[in-house]
Amino acid sequence: LLALVIYIVPLASAAESKCAGEGQFSCPNCGGISVSDCMDCDGYLFTDYNYGLCYNRKLFNTNAENGNSDNHYPFLWTDIVGTIVWFLTAGIATACGVGGGGIYVPMGILLLRFPPKPSSGLSQASIFGASLGGILVNIRKRHPDEHIRDTKGTPSEEHPGKMIAYEKGKGPMEIEDDREKYLDGGDGKRKFYTRPVIDYNMALFLAPMEMAGAVLGVIIQRVFPNWLFLCFAAVVLGFTAFKTFKKFFVAYAKDKAAKEERIELTKRESQRILESQKKKESDANGEGAASDAVDDVEGNADTKEVKEEEDDPKQLEQRRNFLEEDSRQYPFEKISYLILLWIGLTIITFLKGGKGVDSVIGINCQDAGFYVLVAAQFLWTLGFAAVFGYKNVKGVNERVAVNYPFNETDVMWDFKKLQFYSFFTFVAGIVAGLIGIGGGMVLGPLMIVMGVNPRVSTATTATMILLTSSSVAVMFVMSGLVPWQYAVYFFFVCLLGAYIGKTRIDAYVKKTGMGSILVGILATIIALATIGCIIILFLNLAKVDWCVDGFKAFCTVSSEEDACPTRLLSLSAEEIFPY
């Protein structure tokens, strides 16, 4: 693929003039005109190369007249098959913490026969529905560690500042006995704590960084020709798939070893219980009294409870306050901040315009106000990230001071980690904005490689995807770039698919303890997206007789004389929802 890029880049400029003049399609607007690209034919964005016309797409259309722009081609079976594919993809992708755009966009082009921009818009509507379905599941879910204690615990040498899990190296019965002893000890106020599966602190820092990167990615995309960013997408996604598959094999081996260890510990416990019963029967018969004395001493040595280190009452009280604060299932102030972030960026985006959508205040890239609003997007997102990055570091330091029981998969925020995560999250956003996918395909693997619990990382990235996809989806639909029927229909298909699929997959992972399965599915989705990008690249080049265009001008504005009135605001209810 890299060799292909190196070969065709020098040909781009030479071929540009040849490609620009090829292809004229009949557009019914303005009394009938000819366009070189049906994206310029408002309301008739779909292209038929055989008939040379632009046509409108209707959901589940059966009665069609070939050559009629308003009633062209029956799409019943493609829409039915698309429904099944979208439903399954939504469930699997959401369970893995990705939007699924890497699947929706290629399948929209290949299966539903949508042009690239409408396919991207349909993808955003689908991601919006899937991420909303995922949120309905995730927002009620608890953290995988449901038995967090208020005691100091044993510090981990491998992970400074964190503690070793109390359950490590113990069988089921030993774990239950240990938990009962914990509740019975102390000052009588002990209980188990847990947290939401969504890491809101992480989302409040990473989401705005990803959004800032996406803003820059969209700016870069304005000058990239389609074939170049498809090549770039294939290279980035291919590398990400490779790294994620490597992480999957390591994680799978660990999960398998942990599962075998649990089975072995259970067998050992069963053996001890059996031996204990035999001893009791022997005692009842008056045998083995002498040996029991020795066994009792050994047994007492094994089961003797180690005296707990004395705890500072003030530290214990503060630690419990932190645990209570973190255990809130619905931290309304954090959820409110995420909503505020979304509202602010959405307003700025609608004012500025983008993704092929005009500004609501009528400005374009030739106006100074356009660049002021671009700067405002960066200031809003990066400012948000800076504030909550500082809050995360401060919160971790306050908890470390009172020996807070950090889990081995928790992120211990410090300024070094802020720099690392902010850089790679910003890059993930650039890639997402540049190639039109959800940032979860890049950010999800990064979080897993950094040791975040797979169930936490998938739930957190899914929350972030909801913020980025929703506003873009609304913009696409309002602009008329995506047929309303398809956008609304596939929104609900993906919402239902994500809700059902994520519920089932989460239940299986919880039952088996094989969280690595999520990593494997994620790697497979990214690999399929890579293949889809390559297929679309070659199909698009073949359609235009292997013509490759050069870099585009950053700012191009159509003259008002050449523009036809838009159809969006004049659409009737029957046109939008004909069924």
N, C-alpha and C positions, 0 to 999 in steps of 0.2 A: 504493500500500500504506500509506504514511504517512497519507494522507487517510482510509483505511478505519479505521486505528487511532484517529485523532482523532474520527471519527464514532461509533464503537461504544463507546469508553471511557465516555462519560457514560451510555450505556444499560445498562452492566453491572450497576450496583447495582439499577436498577429491574427488570431482567429476572431477577435472581438468584433471587428467591423463586418465580417462575413456572417457571424451569428446574429448580429443585431437586426438585420433586415429580413431574416427568415421567419415564416409563419404568420399568416393573417387569418383571423377568425371572425365570423359573423356575430355581431352583438346587436340584439333587438332594441337597445336603448337609443334614445334621441332619433327615433324614426328609422333606425337601422344604420349601423356604422361598422367599420372593420377595425379590429384591435390586434396587436401583436401578442398580447397577453390577456387572457380572460380575467385576470385579477383587476384589470382596468374597466371591466364591464360590470358595473354595480348591480348586484342582485342575480347575476348569471356568471358565477365564478368558476364553474366547472367546464373543462375543455374536452371536446370530442375531436381528436385528430383526424378521424376518418371522414366525418361530416364537415369538419372545418367550422364548427360553431361553438358558441358559449351557451350553456344551459343552466337551468335552475334544478336543484336537487330536492326530491320529495321523499319523505320517510315512508318505507314499505309501499312504494309505488308499484302497482300491478298493471294498470291500463296505460300503456305508453304509445306515443307516436314518434317514431324515429324522425329526426329533423325538426321537431317542434321544441323550441327552447324552453317553453314552460311545462312541457310534459314529455320528457325525453328519457328513454330507457326504463325498464322495470328493475327495481332494486330490492324486491321482496326478499330473495334468498340471501343476497349479500348482507342485508340488514339483519336477518335472522341469525346467520352465522356470526356476524359482528357482535350481536347481543351476547351470544354464548362466550365468545373470546373475551370481550370486555368484562363480563361478569366474573370469569375465572381469573383473569389478570388482576382485577381490582382486589380480590380476596388474597391472592398470593403476594402481590406487590405491597399491599398495605401491611400485611403481617411481617414483612421484611423491612418496613420503614422507608420505602421508596414510593414515589408517585406513580411510576409505571409509564412515564412519558416516553422512555426509550423503547417501549413496546407499542404504545398507542399511536405514536407518530408514524412509524413504519407500516403498521397494520392499517392505519387510516388511509395511507397512500396505496398500499398493495392490495388490501382486501376491499375496503369501502370505495376506493378510487377517488379519494379526495385530493385536491392540489395541496402542495406543501403547507401554505399558510393556513387555509381552512382546517387541514389535518392537525396542525399545531394548535389552533384554537379549540378544536374538538377535544384534543388531548388535555388542554388546560381545564375544560369543563368536566372531563372525566376524572382528572386528578382531584379537582375540587370536590366532586361527589365522593370519590373513594376516600380522600383524607377526612372528609366530614364523617363518613361511616366509621373510619378508624378511630376518630376522636370520641364518638359515641361509645365505643368499646373501651378505649384507653383511659378516658377520664374517670371511669369507675373502677379501674384495675389498681391493685396494690403492688408494691415493690416485691420482687422475688424473695427478698429476705423479710419474712413476716414476724420474726422473733428477735428483734433488736433489743438488747438489754441496756440498762443504765449503769452497769458496772464498767470498770476500766478495761478488763480483758487482758489478753496477752498480746503485746506489741509484735507486729510482723517485721522480721528482719529484711524480707524481700521488698516490702512496701512500707517505708518509713512513714510514721504518722497514722498508719492503719492498724487494725487488730486482726488476729487470726480468728476465723469463725469457730464458735464453740462446738459446732457440729462436726468439725473436721476430724476424721479418723474414728468416728463413733458409729455404731449401728443404731437402728431405729429405736430399740428399747433403751439403750444407753442415753440417747438424745432425750427421750421422754423423761427418764429419771432425772437427768441433769436439769431439765427445764422445771420440773416440780421442785427440786432443791432450790433453784434460783428464786422461785416465787415464794417459797416458805422462809427464805432467809432475809437478811437485811432488816430494815426498819418497818416492815409490814406494808410499805407503799409500792412495792415492786410490781411491775407489769411489763408486758412486751409491747414494743413500739414497731411501727413500720412507716412506709412513706408511699406517696403515689408512684406509679410506674413511670409517669412523665417527670423528667427532671426539669422543672420550671426554671431553676437558676441557670442551667446550661442553655435552655432555649432562649432566655432573655438576653444572653450574651451572643450566642451563635447565630440566631435568626437575623438580627440586624446586620451582622457581618456578612452573612450570605446574601442578604438583600442588596447591600452595597456592592458586592462583587457582581451580582446579576445586573445591576445598573451599568457597570462598566462593560460587562459582557455584551449587553444589548448595543451599546455605543460602538464597540468593535465590530459587531455583526453587521452594522449598517454599511461597512465598506468591504466586507468579505463577500466574494461570489459564493453561490450555493455549493458548488462542487468542493471549494476549499474548506468551508467549515464542516461539510460532511466527512472529508478526509481527516480533518482535525478531530472530529467527534469519534471516528472509528479508532484512531490512534489512542486517544485519552481513555475511552471506554475499554478498549482491548487491554491496555496496561492495567487499568483498575480491576478488570475481571481476573487477570492473571494474579495480581496481589491478593485479591479476595479469595480465590480458590486456594492459594497457599495457606492463608489464614484458616480457611475451612478445614483443610486436612489436619492442621495442628490442633484446632479446637475440637474436631471430631475425635481425634485420638485421646485428648484429655477427657472428653465426655464419656467415651467408651471405658477408659481406665477408671474413672470415678464410678461408673455404673457397676463395673466388675468388683470394685472395692466395696460398694454398698452390699452387693450380693454376698461377698465373702464375709463381711462383718455380720450380716444377718445370719449366715450359716454358723458362725462362731458363737453368736448369741444363743441360737437354738441348741447348739452342742452344750453350752454351759448350763442352760435350763434343764436339759436332759440329764446331765451329770448331777445337778442339784437334786433332781427328783429321785435319782438312784440312791444318793446319800441319805435322803430322808427315809426312804424305804429300808435302807441298811440300818439307820438309827432305830427305826421302829422295831427291828429284829434284834437290837442290842449288839450290833457288830460295828467294828471300826471306831470305837470310842477314842482310842489313843490317837489314831491318825486324824480324827476330827479336830482335836485340840491344836495340832499343827496346822491343819487346813484353816481353822478359824483365825489363827494368828496371821496366816498368809492372806486370807480373805479380807481381814480387817486392814491389813497393810495396803491391799489393792483398792478397797472401797472407801478407805478413810478420806473424809472430805478435807481438802486442803484449806487451811484457814485463809480467808480472804484478806488481802492487804487493806489496811484501814483507809477509809476514804474521807476526804475533807468534806464536811457537811455543806459548806458553801458551794464547792465545786459540784457536788452531787445535785444540789438544788438547781444550779444554773444549767447543768447538763440535762436534767429532766425538762427544764423549760425549753431548751433547744430541741430536744426530742419531741416534745409536744407540738412545738411550732412546725417542725418538719413533717409531722405525721398528719397534718391537715390534708384531707383528700381534695378539698377545693380551696386553695389559697387565693381568695378573691382579689387581693391587691396585685398578685403576680399575673393572674389571668387578665385583670384590667389593664395592666401595663402592656401585655401582648396585644390586646385589642386596640389600645391607643397607638401602638407602633403601626399596626395594620391600617388604622383610619388615617393617620398622618401621611403614610407613604401612598395610600390609595388616592387621597385628595391631590397630592402633588403630581402623581402620575396622570390623573385625569386632566389636570390643568395643563400639563406639558404635552400629553399625548405620547404615543409610542406603540411598538408592536404592530405597526400598520394602521393605528387608530389615530384620528385627528384630535387635536386639543379641543376641549370644550369651550375655551375662551378664544379660540381662533388664531393662536400663535403658531409659528412654525420655526424651523431651524434657521431661518434668516433673521429672526427677531432676537434681540438681546434678552428678552424675558425667558426665552427657551433655555438659554444657558444659565440664567439665574436659577431656574427651577431644577436644572440638572445638578447645580451646586447644592441646592436645598435638599435634594434627595440624599446626597452624600453626607451633608451636615446632620440630617435627621437620623439616618441609620447609624453612622459612625459615632455620633454623640450618644445615642442610645446604648450602643455596645460599650463605649468607654465608661458610662455611668454604672452599668450592671457588671462589667468586668471588675471594676473597683469594689463594688458591693460583694461580689463572689469571693475575692481575695480577703476582704475584711471579715466576712462571715466565717471562712475557714480558719483564719487566725484566732478569732474569738472562740471557736469550738475546740481547736487544738489546746488552747490555754486551760480548758477544763476537762481534758482527756475524753473528748467526744468519741464514741465508738464508730469510727469510720469503717465502712465495708471495704473489702479488698478491691472491689470494682468501682469505688467512688473516685471522682476526680478531685484531687487535692489542689485547689486553685492557688497559684502564686503568679507573680509577674512573668516568670519564664514560661509557664504553661499558657498564660494569656497570649503571649507573643506567638507561641507555636500554633495554638488553636486558631487565633485570629488570622494568621497568615494563610493557613491551609483552608480555613472556612471561606476566606475572601477569594482564594483561588477556585474553590469549589463553586462559589457563586458566579465567578467569571465564566467558568466552563458551562454552568447551567444556562446563563444568559446567552452565551455564544452559540451553543448547539441546541437550545430549546428543550432541555430535559429538566426534571426536578433535581435540586442539589443533593437529594438523598442518595443518588447513585454514586456520588463522589464522597459526600460527607459521612454516609452510613459506614462504608468500609473503613474510613479514617478512624471513627469512634471505636469500631470493633478492634482495629489494630492497636489502639491505645489502651485496650483492656476494659472498656465500658461493657457492662452486662448487656448481651444481645437484646434482651427484652426491653431494657431501659433505652438503649440506643434507637431501636426501631420505633418505640412509642414517642420518643422525643423528636426524632427527625420527621415523623409523620405529622406532628403538631406544627413544626416549622413549615412543612410543605403546604399545609392548609393556609397559612398566612400568605405565602407567595403566589399560590395558584388561584385563589379566589378572586382577587382584584383583577388579575390578568384575564381570567375567564370572562368576567363581566365586561371588560373592555372589548374583547374579541366579539362577543355576542352583540353588544350594543352597536358596534361598528358595522354589523352586517357581514363580517368575514366568515361567520359560521351560521348555517341555517338554524333558526330557533328550535325547530322540531328536533333536530339531531342533538343539539346542545342540551336541551331539557331532558330528552329521553335517556341519553347516555349518562347524564348526571345521576339520574335515579337508578339506572342499571348498576352503575359503579358504587353508589352509596349502599345499595342492598348487597351487592357482591362482596364489598369490603367488610360490611358488618357480619355477614354470615361466615365468610372465609376466615377472617381474623379470629373470630370466636372459636371456630373449630381448630385452627392451627395452634392458637395459644393454649387451648386445652390439651392438645397432644404434647406440646413442648413441656407444659407443666407436669403432665403425667409421667413422661419418660425422662425428664431432666436433660434432654438432648437439645440444648439451646443452639448448638452448632448447626442444626438443620436450617435455622433461619439464615445463617451465614452462607450455607451451600445454595439455598434457593436464591439469595441475593446475588451470588456470583453467577448463577445460571441466567438470571434476568439480565444482568449487565452483558454477559456474553451474547445473548440473543439480540440485545439492542445493538451490539457491535456488528453482528451479522446483518441486521436490518439496515444499518447505515450504509454498509458496503453495497448491499443489493440496490438500495435506492440510488446511490451514487452512479452505479453502472447503468441502471434503467433510465435515469434522467439524461445521462450523457448519450445513450443510444437514441433517445427520442429526438434529440437535437443534432443528430448525425455527428456526435463526438465533437461538437463545438464547445470550446471552453472560453468563458468571458473573463475579463480582467477585473481588477478591483473597482468598486463602485464609488461614485462621488458621495461624500459624507452628507451633503445637503442638496437635495433635489426637490423642487416645488413645482407642481403642475399649475399651468395657467388656468384662470377661471373660465376663459373662453372655451378651453378644450374639455372642461369637466361637465358631466351630465348631472342633473339633480339626483340626490341619493333617494333610494327607495325605502330606507329603514323606517322613517317616521310616517310614511304614507301607507305602510302595510296594514291590511285589515286583519281582524281576529281570525277570519277564515284562512287567510294566507299563512299566518303564523302557526295556528293549530287547526289543520283541516280535518282532523279525525275526532 
